[in-house]
Amino acid sequence: MTLFLTQGTHPRTSPGAMPRLETRQRHVTGWTEHDVAVVTVTTPQLLEDVVADGLEQELLACVAQREPCDVVLDLQVVNAVSNAAIQAIVQLHDFVQERGRRLVVSGVCPCVAEAIHLARQVEAESTLELFLPMQADVPSAIAWLSGST
């Protein structure tokens, strides 16, 4: 894990934020903005090899460093997911929820959204929106978390 102090904000976040501590790992980058942990997945294809390479551990560690806060999982660069990767997202959701916080996913392409939706329907009768709220981008997700209860 590498820590960087960066000036300003991430290109997909709100303007005017103070310098922040950014965490970079093999598959994720994380920072905190407006008391929300933002975790960006930087690997385009979340297949079994990526999960075996520690994706779930990186997600959980990135969020644990920023507790307690709500979480935005930014999947903007992701264009393929395996069942193992979806399970890693489910584990992240459970980790966040056990701490009384919320997880919102942003930047999801249609094929990834469909894969998540299908995996959840096989596992349970819940709808995707109830299990895992989705927003178009990081600023929208942060706004959603700020405005919802």
Summary of the structure (lengths in Angstrom):
residues: 149
radius of gyration: 14.3
end to end distance: 33.0
largest distance: 44.4
contacts: 464
relative contact order: 0.16
helix: 40%
strand: 25%
